[in-house]
Amino acid sequence: MANQPLSNIPETGFLRLPQILELIPIGKSTWWAGVKSGRFPKGVKLGPRTTAWRCEDIRSLISNLN
């Protein structure tokens, strides 16, 4: 599924949506629909217009998708 191995994702920290979409080849609207339905992890609001996702959550998601 992912071209980039899990070892390239930091152990801790945050990823923004463009970084996630490089790892998981889907569109933005598909990602947000998955977040809303609970298929993908919820983001963390860092500001009024800034959302990021925990690296741990994305690593877990990618390993479960493979």
C-alpha positions, -999 to +999 in steps of 0.1 A: +000+000+000+025+026+011+055+034-011+074+048+020+082+023+047+069+028+083+105+034+094+104+068+077+075+080+099+088+094+132+080+075+164+062+105+180+050+138+168+024+149+143+018+146+105-002+170+085-027+158+058-004+163+028+022+141+044-004+114+052-017+115+016+018+108+004+018+076+025-018+065+018-028+071-018-063+085-014-079+119-019-086+145+007-124+141+006-120+103+010-097+109+040-121+133+057-151+109+050-130+081+066-123+103+097-160+112+100-170+075+097-143+064+122-123+043+097-094+067+100-081+083+132-094+117+144-070+146+141-057+170+168-066+207+163-034+227+166-052+260+157-084+272+142-075+260+107-047+235+115-053+198+121-026+172+125-025+135+133-004+117+158+024+097+141+015+067+163-020+067+150-009+069+114+018+041+119-009+019+134-034+027+105-008+018+078+002-014+095-035-024+098-041-016+061-013-037+048 
